[in-house]
Amino acid sequence: MEHIVEQDRFRKISRVLWIILVLNFGVAAAKIFYGYLTNSASIMADGYHSLSDGSSNIVGLLGIWMASKPINERYPYGREKYESLTSLGIAMLLFLVCCNVLHTSIDRFLHPVQIKIGMASFLVMIITLIVNVVVVLYERKRGQALKSQILISDSLHTGADIFTTVSVIIGLLFIRAGYPIVDPIMAFIISIFIGYAAIGILKSNFTILTDAAAVDDKKIKAIAMGIDGIEECHKVRNRGWDGHIHIDMHCHINRHTSLEKAHAIAHLVEDDIREKIHGIKDVTIHIEPSMDK
């Protein structure tokens, strides 16, 4: 039953990624085409950033396909971490785009070109900006609802595109006013936005892949100690991310407690933890007899 629920979740995530893939490639094509027509490094840079958004969607679809494979003897905990691995792939793509845009901005600064800015350029940038805002809000909302790291990471990626597009529009206003030097400067600023987004994705996913604690251990211990019959807790550990948090702990109970009663107390601890901490995937409780006082 749990596997069926997970498969449905992965299908929903894939559907979101396909929708966004089409929108991102459409936005990228429009920006690159008009950037080429106008000789604007900043518009083309923004277009390549949008193209990397679409590329990251493809990487995401691959990751979801891998993560959706069922639990087996080799992968007893499932393969959800493939989502985080592919999120790192998104970050790598962003770093490559960052370097490319940075190189282009420096080259245009050293070798200026004639830039042709018209109302069509502004119209294209404003329309693509609106599309990007809709995509980010939709993807972030679905990512939070489906507890998907790849959707949340990708929304951060596309979110950076909003800032870059706004920067380009501001830059176009200056270029239109007779300051073409602003074009490579804006392209340089875009590269910073892109690099910052990549670092954010790396930080959030490294904590998952390195099994960093997802919840404060003191909170877990406090919940367990609130259950009648629990005398002490130790070796409290947890890892994972929202929706996939794994907890294991050792709990001491009176040594004269029956096995049946001890089992019931462990279930009470587990149920209370699941109720008070959101996103628990699994709780393992090792019962130990307390020392006689």
Rosetta silent file (secondary structure, phi, psi, omega in degrees, C-alpha in Angstrom):
SEQUENCE: MEHIVEQDRFRKISRVLWIILVLNFGVAAAKIFYGYLTNSASIMADGYHSLSDGSSNIVGLLGIWMASKPINERYPYGREKYESLTSLGIAMLLFLVCCNVLHTSIDRFLHPVQIKIGMASFLVMIITLIVNVVVVLYERKRGQALKSQILISDSLHTGADIFTTVSVIIGLLFIRAGYPIVDPIMAFIISIFIGYAAIGILKSNFTILTDAAAVDDKKIKAIAMGIDGIEECHKVRNRGWDGHIHIDMHCHINRHTSLEKAHAIAHLVEDDIREKIHGIKDVTIHIEPSMDK
SCORE:     score description
SCORE:     0.000 S_00000001
   1 L     0.000  -43.942  179.640    0.000    0.000    0.000 S_00000001
   2 H   -62.079  -38.345 -179.897    2.822    2.372    0.935 S_00000001
   3 H   -65.753  -37.482  178.884    4.563    1.640   -2.371 S_00000001
   4 H   -63.788  -41.796  178.094    1.368    2.480   -4.278 S_00000001
   5 H   -62.556  -43.099  179.477    1.140    5.822   -2.472 S_00000001
   6 H   -64.459  -40.185  178.753    4.795    6.563   -3.294 S_00000001
   7 H   -62.610  -40.123  177.974    4.274    5.661   -6.946 S_00000001
   8 H   -64.290  -39.261  177.587    1.324    8.063   -7.111 S_00000001
   9 H   -61.987  -45.755 -179.154    3.523   10.767   -5.544 S_00000001
  10 H   -64.471  -36.869  177.550    6.258   10.219   -8.120 S_00000001
  11 H   -63.792  -39.998  179.244    3.717   10.379  -10.968 S_00000001
  12 H   -66.638  -39.827  177.777    2.448   13.712   -9.679 S_00000001
  13 H   -63.922  -43.599  179.049    6.001   15.072   -9.392 S_00000001
  14 H   -61.166  -40.884  179.845    6.774   13.926  -12.954 S_00000001
  15 H   -61.406  -41.641  177.599    3.622   15.612  -14.250 S_00000001
  16 H   -62.447  -44.906 -178.647    4.694   18.902  -12.656 S_00000001
  17 H   -63.626  -38.292  178.515    8.186   18.610  -14.152 S_00000001
  18 H   -64.960  -42.619  179.101    6.812   17.954  -17.663 S_00000001
  19 H   -61.389  -46.320 -177.947    4.559   21.023  -17.501 S_00000001
  20 H   -69.784  -33.503  177.066    7.411   23.228  -16.299 S_00000001
  21 H   -57.471  -47.430  179.803    9.812   21.754  -18.858 S_00000001
  22 H   -62.528  -45.236 -179.094    7.600   22.952  -21.721 S_00000001
  23 H   -64.680  -42.366 -178.552    7.186   26.419  -20.194 S_00000001
  24 H   -65.078  -41.745  179.198   10.909   26.812  -19.475 S_00000001
  25 H   -68.297  -33.692  176.345   11.983   25.862  -22.996 S_00000001
  26 H   -64.901  -44.587  177.942    9.391   28.244  -24.435 S_00000001
  27 H   -63.493  -44.046 -179.127   10.696   31.097  -22.270 S_00000001
  28 H   -61.579  -44.763 -179.010   14.320   30.227  -23.111 S_00000001
  29 H   -60.590  -42.494 -179.409   13.647   30.171  -26.863 S_00000001
  30 H   -64.085  -44.298 -178.096   11.995   33.602  -26.748 S_00000001
  31 H   -68.499  -45.531 -178.414   14.849   35.198  -24.775 S_00000001
  32 H   -64.661  -40.833 -179.779   17.683   33.663  -26.795 S_00000001
  33 H   -61.994  -48.936 -179.082   15.984   34.576  -30.093 S_00000001
  34 H   -73.896  -28.039  174.601   15.478   38.230  -29.131 S_00000001
  35 H   -65.530  -39.334  177.485   18.881   38.394  -27.479 S_00000001
  36 H   -66.886  -41.996 -179.748   20.427   37.274  -30.758 S_00000001
  37 H   -64.585  -36.145 -175.027   18.368   39.797  -32.758 S_00000001
  38 H   -96.717   -5.095 -176.776   19.301   42.691  -30.489 S_00000001
  39 L    64.646   24.870 -177.764   22.928   41.662  -29.772 S_00000001
  40 L   -91.040  117.213  178.683   22.132   41.911  -26.053 S_00000001
  41 H   -65.989  -35.641 -177.332   24.426   39.823  -23.851 S_00000001
  42 H   -69.500  -39.569  178.740   22.110   40.232  -20.864 S_00000001
  43 H   -67.479  -43.719  178.967   19.008   38.972  -22.718 S_00000001
  44 H   -64.621  -38.560  178.190   20.920   36.006  -24.144 S_00000001
  45 H   -62.167  -42.926  177.512   22.404   35.271  -20.706 S_00000001
  46 H   -63.825  -36.215  177.453   18.925   35.279  -19.232 S_00000001
  47 H   -64.653  -42.420  178.380   17.840   32.970  -22.056 S_00000001
  48 H   -66.162  -34.445  175.492   20.635   30.507  -21.302 S_00000001
  49 H   -62.436  -44.248  177.927   19.631   30.621  -17.650 S_00000001
  50 H   -65.062  -34.840  177.369   16.076   29.695  -18.655 S_00000001
  51 H   -65.023  -36.782  177.176   17.493   26.959  -20.896 S_00000001
  52 H   -68.381  -28.797  174.307   19.309   25.538  -17.882 S_00000001
  53 H   -60.166  -47.112  179.239   15.944   25.562  -16.081 S_00000001
  54 H   -64.865  -38.997  178.895   14.580   23.260  -18.779 S_00000001
  55 H   -63.651  -38.270  179.264   17.708   21.111  -18.675 S_00000001
  56 H   -67.580  -30.081  175.655   17.331   20.730  -14.917 S_00000001
  57 H   -64.105  -39.014  178.015   13.749   19.548  -15.466 S_00000001
  58 H   -64.837  -43.677  176.814   15.115   16.756  -17.673 S_00000001
  59 H   -60.234  -41.208  179.559   17.643   15.858  -14.962 S_00000001
  60 H   -62.957  -41.345  178.612   14.789   15.931  -12.455 S_00000001
  61 H   -63.027  -38.177  176.809   12.658   13.566  -14.523 S_00000001
  62 H   -64.555  -42.708  179.790   15.575   11.142  -14.665 S_00000001
  63 H   -64.234  -40.392  178.969   15.995   11.386  -10.904 S_00000001
  64 H   -65.229  -39.585  178.551   12.292   10.787  -10.269 S_00000001
  65 H   -61.286  -40.904  179.388   12.373    7.747  -12.532 S_00000001
  66 H   -69.968  -42.610 -177.041   15.266    6.316  -10.516 S_00000001
  67 H   -69.302  -23.353 -175.627   13.716    7.208   -7.149 S_00000001
  68 L   -79.510   -8.162 -179.838   10.372    5.634   -8.066 S_00000001
  69 L   -65.385  141.624 -173.172   11.790    2.117   -8.286 S_00000001
  70 L   -67.726  159.986  175.225   10.359   -0.134   -5.538 S_00000001
  71 L   -65.273  137.698  175.479   12.092   -1.169   -2.311 S_00000001
  72 L  -143.107 -171.564 -176.848   14.025   -4.426   -2.586 S_00000001
  73 L   -64.014  -33.788 -179.553   16.728   -6.347   -0.732 S_00000001
  74 L   -76.583  -33.025 -179.392   19.477   -4.153   -2.143 S_00000001
  75 L  -123.129   71.446 -176.212   17.608   -0.900   -1.383 S_00000001
  76 L   -67.687  -19.564  179.112   15.639   -1.639    1.812 S_00000001
  77 L   -99.944    6.840 -177.016   15.179    2.077    2.558 S_00000001
  78 L    85.007 -175.954 -175.715   14.052    2.972   -0.957 S_00000001
  79 L  -127.435   30.021 -176.772   15.847    5.226   -3.414 S_00000001
  80 L   -61.376  -24.008 -178.545   14.420    8.649   -2.551 S_00000001
  81 H   -67.529  -12.937  173.650   17.927   10.100   -2.202 S_00000001
  82 H   -59.992  -28.397  176.315   18.203    9.988   -5.983 S_00000001
  83 H   -61.750  -44.110  179.540   16.111   13.159   -5.815 S_00000001
  84 H   -68.639  -37.516  177.968   18.860   14.857   -3.827 S_00000001
  85 H   -62.020  -43.167  179.471   21.557   13.487   -6.141 S_00000001
  86 H   -71.528  -27.623  174.300   19.796   14.914   -9.182 S_00000001
  87 H   -64.010  -35.197  174.840   19.322   18.192   -7.315 S_00000001
  88 H   -65.413  -34.045  175.382   23.123   18.323   -7.092 S_00000001
  89 H   -62.630  -39.108  176.403   23.115   17.835  -10.862 S_00000001
  90 H   -60.677  -43.315  179.673   20.912   20.911  -11.141 S_00000001
  91 H   -61.856  -40.617  178.745   23.441   22.841   -9.054 S_00000001
  92 H   -62.974  -40.427  176.368   26.274   21.719  -11.349 S_00000001
  93 H   -60.968  -41.340  179.639   24.316   22.936  -14.380 S_00000001
  94 H   -63.014  -41.031  178.910   23.848   26.278  -12.682 S_00000001
  95 H   -63.996  -38.925  177.205   27.579   26.604  -12.029 S_00000001
  96 H   -63.539  -43.812  177.968   28.310   25.888  -15.701 S_00000001
  97 H   -63.659  -40.198  179.008   25.776   28.512  -16.778 S_00000001
  98 H   -57.645  -46.685 -179.689   27.273   30.936  -14.246 S_00000001
  99 H   -64.941  -40.322 -179.768   30.754   30.513  -15.754 S_00000001
 100 H   -64.371  -45.531 -179.928   29.433   30.905  -19.309 S_00000001
 101 H   -65.830  -39.735  179.203   27.514   34.085  -18.491 S_00000001
 102 H   -62.284  -43.099  178.524   30.478   35.492  -16.586 S_00000001
 103 H   -62.566  -43.618 -179.106   32.766   34.850  -19.568 S_00000001
 104 H   -64.064  -41.912 -178.266   30.289   36.494  -21.965 S_00000001
 105 H   -64.061  -41.537  179.262   29.871   39.570  -19.759 S_00000001
 106 H   -66.702  -41.075  179.731   33.635   40.121  -19.512 S_00000001
 107 H   -63.843  -42.061  179.292   34.052   39.610  -23.272 S_00000001
 108 H   -69.599  -30.197  178.080   31.286   42.122  -24.069 S_00000001
 109 H   -68.852  -38.797 -179.945   32.765   44.596  -21.610 S_00000001
 110 H   -80.189  -29.042 -179.323   36.151   44.388  -23.354 S_00000001
 111 L  -129.551   80.095 -176.773   34.654   44.235  -26.851 S_00000001
 112 L   -60.853  148.640  175.953   31.420   46.308  -26.953 S_00000001
 113 L  -127.660  162.453  178.084   28.855   45.655  -29.703 S_00000001
 114 L   -74.553  126.159 -178.263   25.932   47.651  -31.079 S_00000001
 115 L  -108.878  133.115 -178.709   22.749   46.796  -29.190 S_00000001
 116 L  -112.860  104.598 -177.818   19.277   47.241  -30.742 S_00000001
 117 L  -110.955  124.676  177.479   16.573   47.606  -28.127 S_00000001
 118 L  -128.166 -177.056 -179.539   12.918   48.120  -29.100 S_00000001
 119 H   -64.772  -30.414  179.674    9.505   47.726  -27.499 S_00000001
 120 H   -61.067  -36.601  179.349    9.355   44.105  -28.652 S_00000001
 121 H   -63.423  -44.635  178.078   12.324   43.338  -26.399 S_00000001
 122 H   -63.579  -40.558 -178.684   10.560   44.797  -23.372 S_00000001
 123 H   -63.168  -44.180  179.111    7.362   42.935  -24.247 S_00000001
 124 H   -61.898  -44.397 -177.830    9.186   39.585  -24.508 S_00000001
 125 H   -67.079  -38.646 -179.654   10.967   40.087  -21.187 S_00000001
 126 H   -68.650  -42.074  179.358    7.796   41.126  -19.332 S_00000001
 127 H   -64.266  -44.461  179.879    5.789   38.169  -20.671 S_00000001
 128 H   -67.207  -31.217  176.770    8.544   35.699  -19.791 S_00000001
 129 H   -63.458  -44.045  178.979    8.825   37.301  -16.346 S_00000001
 130 H   -62.034  -42.904  178.786    5.120   36.662  -15.722 S_00000001
 131 H   -61.265  -43.443 -179.764    5.520   33.052  -16.868 S_00000001
 132 H   -61.937  -41.034  179.381    8.495   32.584  -14.526 S_00000001
 133 H   -62.267  -45.166  179.208    6.562   33.938  -11.532 S_00000001
 134 H   -61.932  -43.105 -179.549    3.675   31.560  -12.232 S_00000001
 135 H   -61.790  -46.643 -178.528    6.087   28.624  -12.641 S_00000001
 136 H   -62.141  -47.201 -178.964    7.914   29.340   -9.353 S_00000001
 137 H   -63.155  -42.475 -179.554    4.724   29.697   -7.316 S_00000001
 138 H   -66.584  -47.009 -176.321    3.205   26.563   -8.847 S_00000001
 139 H   -68.305  -40.111  179.230    6.346   24.430   -8.530 S_00000001
 140 H   -64.893  -42.980  179.755    7.093   25.518   -4.967 S_00000001
 141 H   -62.389  -45.025  179.378    3.511   24.857   -3.874 S_00000001
 142 H   -68.846  -36.032  178.430    3.484   21.395   -5.456 S_00000001
 143 H   -62.627  -42.802  178.348    6.968   20.643   -4.097 S_00000001
 144 H   -68.118  -39.796 -179.394    5.856   21.417   -0.545 S_00000001
 145 H   -67.154  -37.429 -177.048    2.617   19.457   -0.968 S_00000001
 146 H   -95.240    1.209 -178.972    4.411   16.409   -2.404 S_00000001
 147 L    54.741   47.039 -176.184    7.461   16.703   -0.090 S_00000001
 148 L  -107.670  115.879  177.587    9.730   16.717   -3.143 S_00000001
 149 H   -64.626  -34.711 -176.358   13.279   18.027   -2.780 S_00000001
 150 H   -70.448  -35.770  177.230   13.724   18.127   -6.522 S_00000001
 151 H   -70.542  -40.813  179.448   10.676   20.362   -7.080 S_00000001
 152 H   -65.453  -44.271  178.277   11.671   22.671   -4.247 S_00000001
 153 H   -62.243  -42.395 -178.626   15.284   22.867   -5.516 S_00000001
 154 H   -67.809  -32.170  177.460   14.091   23.473   -9.065 S_00000001
 155 H   -67.468  -33.644  174.667   11.760   26.238   -7.896 S_00000001
 156 H   -65.327  -40.953  176.901   14.796   27.954   -6.336 S_00000001
 157 H   -57.793  -52.668 -179.347   16.559   27.564   -9.670 S_00000001
 158 H   -68.157  -31.055  177.891   13.660   29.146  -11.564 S_00000001
 159 H   -60.985  -36.348  176.809   13.263   31.733   -8.803 S_00000001
 160 H   -63.056  -30.387  179.101   16.736   33.020   -9.594 S_00000001
 161 H   -64.424  -31.282  177.887   15.487   33.507  -13.148 S_00000001
 162 H   -63.098  -47.573 -179.773   12.935   36.034  -11.878 S_00000001
 163 H   -63.263  -39.730 -179.723   15.663   38.209  -10.375 S_00000001
 164 H   -67.451  -38.780  179.934   17.782   37.966  -13.498 S_00000001
 165 H   -66.484  -41.417  176.162   14.862   38.885  -15.761 S_00000001
 166 H   -61.285  -41.774  178.570   14.021   41.915  -13.597 S_00000001
 167 H   -62.027  -40.294  179.653   17.684   42.921  -13.750 S_00000001
 168 H   -64.715  -42.981  179.656   17.663   42.605  -17.530 S_00000001
 169 H   -61.182  -43.144  176.759   14.548   44.774  -17.850 S_00000001
 170 H   -62.328  -42.084  178.747   16.159   47.464  -15.692 S_00000001
 171 H   -62.825  -38.334  179.156   19.304   47.177  -17.786 S_00000001
 172 H   -62.884  -35.258  177.748   17.313   47.562  -21.007 S_00000001
 173 H   -63.274  -41.077  178.071   15.891   50.832  -19.720 S_00000001
 174 H   -68.632  -40.550  178.851   19.431   52.166  -19.215 S_00000001
 175 H   -63.305  -42.269  178.082   20.550   50.884  -22.617 S_00000001
 176 H   -61.295  -31.795 -179.172   17.528   52.545  -24.225 S_00000001
 177 L   -81.198   -3.176  175.681   18.543   55.789  -22.460 S_00000001
 178 L   106.709   24.827  179.846   21.978   55.633  -24.098 S_00000001
 179 L  -125.305   73.968 -177.057   24.127   53.604  -21.697 S_00000001
 180 L   -64.345  -20.055 -179.849   25.058   50.348  -23.552 S_00000001
 181 L   -62.831  -19.994 -179.514   27.818   49.592  -21.022 S_00000001
 182 H   -66.040  -27.717 -176.452   25.026   48.517  -18.666 S_00000001
 183 H   -58.571  -55.839  178.273   24.410   45.379  -20.789 S_00000001
 184 H   -65.993  -28.480  177.863   27.619   43.477  -19.838 S_00000001
 185 H   -65.327  -43.276  178.970   27.300   44.773  -16.271 S_00000001
 186 H   -66.562  -35.466  177.222   23.815   43.267  -15.983 S_00000001
 187 H   -63.404  -38.141  177.748   25.094   40.017  -17.497 S_00000001
 188 H   -64.407  -42.891  178.733   27.770   39.973  -14.771 S_00000001
 189 H   -62.983  -38.396  178.189   25.117   40.520  -12.072 S_00000001
 190 H   -60.328  -40.847 -179.583   23.073   37.672  -13.556 S_00000001
 191 H   -61.854  -33.804  178.002   26.035   35.328  -13.178 S_00000001
 192 H   -67.613  -44.100  177.491   26.148   36.178   -9.460 S_00000001
 193 H   -57.263  -45.229 -177.867   22.432   35.384   -9.072 S_00000001
 194 H   -63.881  -45.336  179.407   22.933   32.053  -10.818 S_00000001
 195 H   -62.934  -38.711  179.375   25.940   31.113   -8.670 S_00000001
 196 H   -64.180  -41.835  178.275   24.083   32.034   -5.481 S_00000001
 197 H   -62.797  -40.311  179.903   21.147   29.792   -6.441 S_00000001
 198 H   -63.010  -42.608  179.648   23.563   26.905   -7.110 S_00000001
 199 H   -63.434  -40.222  178.816   25.189   27.288   -3.685 S_00000001
 200 H   -61.544  -41.383  179.216   21.752   27.279   -2.004 S_00000001
 201 H   -67.328  -41.294  178.770   20.805   24.021   -3.719 S_00000001
 202 H   -61.064  -45.480 -177.359   24.139   22.404   -2.790 S_00000001
 203 H   -62.472  -45.957 -175.788   23.787   23.355    0.883 S_00000001
 204 H   -67.816  -33.589 -176.935   20.228   22.069    1.249 S_00000001
 205 H   -89.475  -25.297  176.043   20.923   18.720   -0.430 S_00000001
 206 H   -64.284  -35.485  179.684   24.333   17.999    1.118 S_00000001
 207 H   -63.993  -33.415  178.483   22.667   17.915    4.544 S_00000001
 208 H   -73.004  -48.055 -176.219   20.333   15.176    3.275 S_00000001
 209 H   -68.298  -24.628  179.237   23.022   13.107    1.559 S_00000001
 210 L   -97.885   11.469  176.510   25.313   13.293    4.593 S_00000001
 211 L    57.626   41.793  174.362   22.491   12.250    6.977 S_00000001
 212 L   -68.646  153.855 -179.007   22.486   15.466    8.975 S_00000001
 213 L   -62.995  133.828  179.560   19.860   15.678   11.733 S_00000001
 214 L   -94.831  -19.959 -178.202   16.477   16.829   10.423 S_00000001
 215 L  -136.213  151.006  176.654   14.950   17.438   13.882 S_00000001
 216 L   -66.368  122.919 -179.206   16.363   18.575   17.230 S_00000001
 217 H   -59.043  -31.863 -179.692   17.163   15.423   19.237 S_00000001
 218 H   -64.093  -34.036  178.788   16.110   17.199   22.436 S_00000001
 219 H   -67.179  -42.132  178.868   12.596   17.598   21.060 S_00000001
 220 H   -62.985  -46.289 -179.280   12.378   13.875   20.294 S_00000001
 221 H   -62.582  -40.283 -179.470   13.672   12.955   23.761 S_00000001
 222 H   -62.802  -38.819  178.879   11.220   15.345   25.449 S_00000001
 223 H   -65.472  -44.523 -179.229    8.287   13.711   23.642 S_00000001
 224 H   -64.688  -41.771 -178.612    9.425   10.218   24.653 S_00000001
 225 H   -68.069  -16.090  178.386   10.009   11.219   28.269 S_00000001
 226 L   -81.146   -6.210  179.209    6.452   12.507   28.399 S_00000001
 227 L   -89.566  129.033  179.845    5.090    8.979   27.991 S_00000001
 228 L   -60.956  125.944  179.752    4.213    7.163   31.221 S_00000001
 229 L   111.970  -21.346  178.030    6.600    4.279   31.710 S_00000001
 230 L   -85.955  121.609 -177.397    9.643    5.783   29.988 S_00000001
 231 L  -100.591  -27.870 -179.451   12.373    6.389   32.556 S_00000001
 232 E  -162.663  153.881  176.495   15.279    7.450   30.347 S_00000001
 233 E  -133.657  145.192  174.233   16.260    7.873   26.684 S_00000001
 234 E  -155.112  174.739 -175.653   19.629    7.826   24.969 S_00000001
 235 E    50.415   44.544  178.537   21.221    7.272   21.553 S_00000001
 236 E   -81.887  119.303 -178.081   18.514    9.467   20.034 S_00000001
 237 E  -135.803  152.945  174.947   19.297    9.905   16.326 S_00000001
 238 E  -154.377  157.298  179.178   17.461   11.099   13.257 S_00000001
 239 E  -155.318  170.148  176.190   18.129   11.808    9.590 S_00000001
 240 L   113.114 -153.021 -178.954   16.287   12.604    6.376 S_00000001
 241 L  -149.799  171.349 -175.521   14.092   15.488    5.269 S_00000001
 242 L   -53.586  122.596 -178.326   10.503   16.640    5.639 S_00000001
 243 L    97.684  -16.399 -178.077    8.250   13.722    4.776 S_00000001
 244 L  -140.296   45.447 -178.741   11.096   11.177    5.039 S_00000001
 245 E   -88.856  127.467  177.277   12.479   11.544    8.565 S_00000001
 246 E  -108.229  131.886 -178.871   13.886    8.374   10.153 S_00000001
 247 E  -125.808  136.816  169.937   14.292    8.229   13.934 S_00000001
 248 E  -136.700  145.363 -174.426   15.933    5.595   16.133 S_00000001
 249 E  -159.140  160.135  175.599   16.375    5.713   19.889 S_00000001
 250 E  -110.822  130.578 -179.911   16.911    3.642   23.040 S_00000001
 251 E  -124.129  135.745  178.826   14.333    3.908   25.832 S_00000001
 252 E   -96.640  134.521  172.177   14.613    2.580   29.376 S_00000001
 253 E  -131.134  168.070 -179.587   11.582    1.150   31.191 S_00000001
 254 L   -55.616  132.460 -174.312   11.162   -0.678   34.506 S_00000001
 255 L   -65.758  -16.532 -179.229   12.905   -4.042   34.264 S_00000001
 256 L   -93.737    4.739  178.833    9.877   -5.819   35.749 S_00000001
 257 L   -72.658  139.191  179.374    7.551   -4.631   32.989 S_00000001
 258 L   -68.643  157.375  179.611    6.077   -7.422   30.873 S_00000001
 259 H   -59.949  -40.452 -179.512    7.097   -7.772   27.242 S_00000001
 260 H   -63.144  -43.771  179.533    3.534   -7.023   26.152 S_00000001
 261 H   -66.775  -40.970  178.955    3.417   -3.846   28.247 S_00000001
 262 H   -61.233  -40.919  178.330    6.866   -2.746   27.031 S_00000001
 263 H   -63.092  -41.593  179.250    5.722   -3.205   23.446 S_00000001
 264 H   -64.332  -40.351  178.808    2.617   -1.110   24.113 S_00000001
 265 H   -63.917  -41.677  178.426    4.714    1.687   25.666 S_00000001
 266 H   -60.174  -39.690  178.428    7.019    1.718   22.609 S_00000001
 267 H   -66.882  -35.541  177.648    3.984    2.129   20.369 S_00000001
 268 H   -64.115  -41.866  177.653    2.757    5.038   22.483 S_00000001
 269 H   -61.582  -48.123 -179.698    6.129    6.738   22.088 S_00000001
 270 H   -60.049  -45.982 -178.436    6.098    6.190   18.326 S_00000001
 271 H   -63.026  -39.474 -178.883    2.511    7.438   17.952 S_00000001
 272 H   -69.270  -38.063  177.277    3.215   10.577   20.005 S_00000001
 273 H   -63.774  -44.699  179.433    6.347   11.355   17.980 S_00000001
 274 H   -62.780  -34.171 -178.355    4.420   10.964   14.709 S_00000001
 275 H   -74.489  -36.551 -172.884    1.672   13.236   16.026 S_00000001
 276 H   -96.691  -14.625  177.545    3.937   16.015   17.285 S_00000001
 277 L  -121.665  123.487 -176.141    6.647   15.991   14.591 S_00000001
 278 L   -78.613  142.839  171.339    5.610   16.423   10.969 S_00000001
 279 L    86.813   23.611 -179.444    7.036   14.279    8.182 S_00000001
 280 E   -78.123  129.103  177.745    8.057   11.118   10.051 S_00000001
 281 E   -95.790  -41.481 -175.893    8.749    8.146    7.780 S_00000001
 282 E  -156.411  142.703  175.954    9.905    5.590   10.343 S_00000001
 283 E  -129.293  124.464  177.302   10.559    5.324   14.089 S_00000001
 284 E  -116.155  122.053 -177.397   12.650    2.505   15.588 S_00000001
 285 E  -118.426  123.305  177.225   12.634    2.166   19.372 S_00000001
 286 E   -99.800  116.275 -178.497   14.990   -0.144   21.227 S_00000001
 287 E   -87.857  131.681  177.802   13.617   -0.968   24.687 S_00000001
 288 E  -126.299  146.574  176.951   16.136   -1.522   27.508 S_00000001
 289 E   -76.161  136.361  178.618   15.516   -2.462   31.151 S_00000001
 290 L   -78.045  158.472  179.020   16.343    0.283   33.625 S_00000001
 291 L   -77.133  141.297  175.974   18.703   -0.349   36.491 S_00000001
 292 L   -65.718  137.517  179.461   17.123   -1.026   39.883 S_00000001
 293 L   -87.790    0.000    0.000   17.509    1.919   42.211 S_00000001
